[in-house]
Amino acid sequence: MKISLKISLLLIILIVAILLAITKGSVDIPLAELLLKENWQVLYLRILRILVAIIAGSGLAVSGIALQAILRNPLAEPYLLGTSSGAGLGAVIAIILGISSIYLPLAAFLGAILSIILVYQLAKQGSRIPVQSLILSGVIVSIALSGIMVFLISVSPNEALHGIMWWLWGSLQFYDPKLLLLVGMVVALGTFAIFIFSQDLNAISIGDEEAIHLGINTETIKKILFFITSLITAGIVSICGVIGFVGLIIPHLTRLIVGPNHKTLIPASCVCAAAFMVICDIFSRTLFTPLEIPIGIITAFLGAPVFIILLKIKQAVK
Amino acid sequence: MRKINFIVALGTGLLVFGVALTRSVPAGTVPSQAGTIPVKPRYISLAPATTEILFALGLDEEIVGVSSFCNYPLKAKTKEKVGTFSQPNVEKIISLKPDIIFCTGLEQTPVVNALRQLNLKVYVSDPSNIKELLNSIRDIGRLTGREKEADTLINKMEQVLGQVNVKVKLIPPEKRLKVFIEIWHDPLMTVGKKSFVDEVLTLAGGINIAADTLQPYLYFSPEQVIKRNPDCIIQTYMSENEPLKTIEKRLGWKEISAVKHGRVYNDINPDILLRPGPRIVEGLQELHKKLYP
């Protein structure tokens, strides 16, 4: 099958998923009635959620791709380098200070950015950032910040902290359109920037030396991409918490479908991740209404089998 | 390559269009019809305590949705469920078109923020003592146009408070019992000075052995319980086992005064003791009777 056909197929899946997500929800309203003025708020709510799903999904998937390439590690994912624990710590501090109602996303974002700077400084050796030390310092910062976070939760008398679990599990419930627009722009620009580097990513994923021989300044590109992916992840974490699995599995899944060329891989996985998240969210909202299942659980439940099936098919073809 | 560029452009365009769409539909544009046609107001209650208050004020048909934790009065169970206590379903809430949503603080803070962002009217009742609870009942009465009923309810509650207070005053300070309130056994949890239950216990004439702690609810070391030697242990959760038998098995607890004298109780309905609602005075009465029979 031609790649353009495959991508159009993914696009069709995405559009069908979006239409389904608009019509399905915890309240059963026929589509015709949903468009009536009195049901606008429900419609508005569903559209907002779909947008959050698309933004979070595609941002995480593209960050995952870039990190897997520059770290040359198939297990790399957007949260590997400490962003999520930094954001979590920021959120906990905002709740303890009692400013969570307005400043929680900002605090989470600042926490994420600070943790990224910390990771970068720890990993730096002279003017280079070796891949190994980047991963190691990411993991260490991540563990240390989670430790501080759990410590604060356990000693703080603030009961609102019980709500932090809800946030740490990942949620697409986010109803601030202005902030969503902002994060959406960060994700769109970041994704586009990563897409511009797709040729360089192709070279780097083969090997540092090969890339240098091809005339690519790997160190600079690594640094730029590290910051872009961190920005995207920080933005997403600050509005919907930690949604696992998408940034790890969707890049691999899309690679199985369209191949490893980043020029096609990046746009394809954007579409794939968006469709995947929208579908996961439909399950999360409708399986046990009115109860909502954390989106991270659905992504794992749904993503793992799909991935295994595709992998087996691919192996059988070979 | 051009195709991919086109797809990316299309995707970005869709995204921008989508965002623009959401911005052009500001929340709360749906006009409230309450002004034009005389319809009954619609209330949703997300906390068991506020549900009890609403029913106690004589509201019933006006309550269109409750959380799945709302179990009292029995009628509450027949109401539409809008999700659990900590995770109410926002879409469900909106579709019920409530005029006011009553809820509590703590775990519901994120939900309260979300509902307010959607321009819904939310009243948070989060009393940390009985005085605040009475104020909260007065507020809810005012918001729902049931001031009279609220006043009657408050008077009734104050009467009970007064009755218990008269009895407690007769107990000399040295005869007051040291009490350990066991919220949960694994991990061992109790209540501190800033909790509602601590106040109820004090009003009932007991002394909370964990009153020197800052947190309202906290993990408590079993060693501390042994050291502080309570005269009475109140378990605030239902358990099928005989409370005394299970507690005796705990290492070192046999020597505690409460265990020696068999004063371990778990038969006070936790809903009337832990819930900051109208029935808290019943909880107070029962607790007082348990401590000073």
Interface residues (C-beta under 8 A of the other chain):
Chain A: S4 I7 L11 G25 S26 V27 I29 K37 E38 N39 W40 Q41 V42 L43 Y44 L45 R46 I47 L48 I50 L51 I54 I55 S100 S101 P157 E159 A160 H162 G163 W166 W167 Q173 F174 Y175 D176 P177 K178 L180 L181 G184 A188 F192 F195 K263 T264 P267 C270 V271 R285 T289 P290 L291 E292
Chain B: M1 K3 I4 I7 V8 G11 T12 L15 V16 G18 V19 L21 T22 R23 V25 A27 G28 T29 V30 S68 K81 V82 G83 T84 S86 Q87 P88 N89 V90 E91 K92 I94 S95 K97 G105 L106 E107 Q108 T109 P110 V112 N113 A114 Q117 L118 G192 K194 L214 Q215 P216 Y217
